[in-house]
Amino acid sequence: MRYLLSWHIRESELHERSPEWREEALAFLTVFEDELQANSELEWVEALSAESQSVVVGPGGDVREGVYNQAGKPSVRIWVVRVENSARAQEIAARIAGELDTWIEVRECFVGAQRP
């Protein structure tokens, strides 16, 4: 089963964290993602640009600066993992959440989404 894990945080919240925290978080993510890869659980990971670099495109091609969900926090990193069950996906998310002191969104990726 495939699951998408999302880390949501505002750019301003990242800037409020200490440089030491940001360094430790990056070090954790590097090692952790390598562990997932070694276990053949990591399909792919994306680190996204800051929300200040985001635009949304609407019907008719209208382009606006910002993120789509203005009331919510934008995604900054996304992982897709292939694991045996949802419990394992949640276990992985819990480790990330514990290290980064945040919530991690977990969603199953459906087979129909995989098209050549």
C-alpha positions in Angstrom: 0.0 0.0 0.0 1.2 3.5 -0.8 0.8 6.5 1.5 1.5 10.2 1.1 2.8 11.9 4.2 2.8 15.8 4.2 4.5 18.2 6.5 2.6 21.5 6.7 4.2 24.6 8.2 4.2 28.3 7.5 7.3 30.0 6.3 7.2 32.4 9.2 7.1 29.5 11.7 10.2 28.1 10.2 12.0 31.4 10.5 10.9 31.6 14.2 12.7 28.3 14.9 16.4 28.6 15.9 19.1 28.0 13.4 20.2 25.0 15.6 16.7 23.5 15.3 16.7 23.9 11.5 20.1 22.3 11.3 19.0 19.4 13.5 15.8 18.9 11.6 17.7 18.7 8.3 20.2 16.3 9.7 17.3 14.1 11.0 15.5 14.2 7.7 18.6 13.2 5.8 19.3 10.2 8.0 15.6 9.2 8.3 15.0 9.3 4.5 18.1 7.2 3.9 16.7 4.6 6.4 13.4 4.5 4.6 15.2 4.1 1.3 17.4 1.3 2.7 14.2 -0.5 3.9 12.7 -0.1 0.4 9.8 1.9 1.9 10.5 5.3 0.4 9.1 5.8 -3.1 10.0 9.5 -3.4 10.3 12.7 -1.4 9.9 16.3 -2.5 11.0 19.5 -0.6 8.9 22.4 -1.7 9.8 26.0 -2.1 8.6 28.6 0.4 5.0 29.6 0.3 6.2 33.1 -0.7 7.2 31.5 -4.0 3.8 29.9 -4.5 1.1 30.9 -7.0 -2.4 29.5 -7.6 -4.0 29.2 -11.0 -7.8 29.4 -11.3 -10.5 28.9 -13.9 -9.8 30.9 -17.0 -6.0 30.9 -16.2 -6.2 33.6 -13.5 -2.9 33.6 -11.5 -2.6 34.8 -8.0 0.3 34.8 -5.5 -0.1 32.6 -2.4 -1.2 29.2 -1.5 -4.6 27.7 -2.3 -5.7 27.0 1.3 -5.1 30.5 2.8 -6.5 29.5 6.2 -4.3 26.4 6.4 -0.6 25.8 6.5 1.1 25.0 3.1 3.1 21.8 2.5 6.8 22.1 2.7 7.8 18.4 2.3 6.0 15.4 1.0 7.0 11.7 1.2 5.4 8.8 -0.6 6.1 5.5 1.1 5.2 1.9 0.2 4.4 -0.1 3.3 2.4 -3.1 4.4 -0.4 -1.3 6.1 -1.7 2.0 7.4 -0.2 1.3 10.9 3.3 1.3 9.4 2.6 4.6 7.6 1.4 6.1 10.8 4.5 4.8 12.6 6.7 6.6 10.1 4.6 9.8 10.4 4.8 9.6 14.2 8.6 9.5 14.1 8.7 12.6 11.8 6.1 14.4 13.9 8.1 13.7 17.1 11.4 14.9 15.7 9.9 18.0 14.1 7.4 18.7 16.8 4.5 19.0 14.3 1.6 17.1 12.8 2.0 15.0 9.7 -0.9 14.3 7.4 -1.2 10.7 6.1 -3.3 9.7 3.1 -3.5 6.5 1.2 -2.5 6.8 -2.5 -4.9 4.9 -4.7 -3.8 2.6 -7.5 -5.8 4.5 -10.1 -3.6 7.5 -9.5 -0.6 5.6 -11.0 -0.7 6.1 -14.8 2.1 5.8 -17.2 
